[in-house]
């Protein structure tokens, strides 16, 4: 019985030492651009609901053995009455240390980390729009697993 307990303890210790770990060192705005090209005249003539498009991109870069930089880019374009209302591009990033089985690293960097970054990026976007004199846009949550799958599918076609 004692040998079984010792064996179980050794296995638990081995599993513990290999358990994944994630430490976010910092989050930061890597790039931010905001324009209202037709202001102030456009503000006087808005007569219909603006049309908004959002493009999403995630880029993960290895900086060291365990250190990575993950950048989430959100590009928003809005038109109203045939004119450009605003253009906003934000790249929000994180530097992190990740220790995980190699087969999981890519999905963690491209799905889990952008999911953690998104609420911060969404807040920055809403704040920029409000400070720019526009109503805030509260972006809907993004399914980063679908974004990742689409990117993998596009790579497979090339």
N, C-alpha and C positions, 0 to 999 in steps of 0.2 A: 504494500500500500504506500509506503514512504517513497519507494522508487517511482511510482506513478505520479505522486505529488511533485517530486523533484523534477521529473520529466515535464510535467505540465507547467511548472514554474519556469523552466528553461525555455519552453516554447513561448510562453507568454512574454518573457523578457526579450526573446528574439523578435517577436512580433511588435512589441513596444518600440524597440530600437529602430525598426523599419517602418513605423507608422508615418504616414504623410504629415508634413508640416508646412505651414504657410505663414509668412510674416511680411506684412506690407510695411515697407520702410517709409515711403512717402507717396502722397498723391499731389498732382500739380496740374496747372493749366499749361499745356505745351504750346498751344496756339489758339488764339481767339480773334476772329474777325467779324465785325458787325457793321452793316451799311443799310441806310435807308436812302437809296439813290435819288428818289424823286421828292424828298422832303424839302420844304414844308407844303408845297402845292398839293401833294397827294392827300394829306390829312384833311384838306378842305373839300375834296371831291369824292370821298369813299361812299359809294352808293350800293355796294353789294358785298356779299360774304367773301373774304379772301380765300384763295386756294393755296394749300400748303403741301410741299413735298419734303420728305425727310430721307436722306441717304445715310446709311450706317456702314462704318468700316472699323475693323479691329486689326491691329498690327502688334504682334508680339516679337520682341527682340531679346536674344540672350546676351547678357552683359558679362556674365561670369559663370562659374560652375553651377551655382544654384540661383544666381541673381538674374532677374528678367525685368524688362520694361514693357508694359502693355499699354498701348495707346488706343483709346476709343474716340473715333471721329464721328461727329454728327454734323451734317450739312443740311441746313434748312433754307428753303427758298419759298417765298410767298409772293403771289401775284394777286392783284385786285383790279377789276375793270380794265384788263389788258395791260396794266403797268406793274412794274416790279415794286412790291411793297417793302420787302426787306430780304437781305441775304445774311445768314449767320452761319459761321463755321466754327466749331469748337473741337479741339483735340484735348481730351482730358486723359491723363495717364497716371500710372502707378509704377513705382519701382518696388520689387518684392523679391523675397527669397522663398524658393519653392523646392521642397524635397519630397518627391513622389515617384512611384514607379514610372518608368519612361513611357509606357503605353498610355498613361493618363495625363502627362504633362501638357500635351497639345490641347486637349479638350479643357483642361483647367484654365489654361492661359487664354483661350478663345471663347469660352462660355462662362465659366464661373467668375473670373476676374472682371470682365465687362459687365456682368450682372451686378457685381458689387459697386462698380464705378458709376453705373447709369444714374442712380438717384442724385448723386452729386452733380453730374453733368446736366441733368434735367433742371436742377435748381439754378445753376449758373445761367442757363438759357432763359429761363423764366425771368430771372433778375435783369439780364441784359435787355430783354424786350420791354420790361416795365420801365427801366431807366431810360430807354430810348423813346418813351412816350407811346408805346404800343401795349395792347392788352397782353398779359402773360400767356404763353402757350404751355399747357401742362401735357407733355408728351406721354402717350400711352406706354406701358411697359413693353419692352422689346424681347422677343424670344430669341436669345442669342444662340441657342442650339440650332434653330432653323437658319439663322444667318451663317453659322459655321457649316452646316450641311450644304447650303447653297454654294458656299465658297469651295467646298471640297468637290461638289458636283461640277462646278465650272472648271476647276483644275483638271478634273478627269476628262473633260471634253477637249481640252487643249493638247 
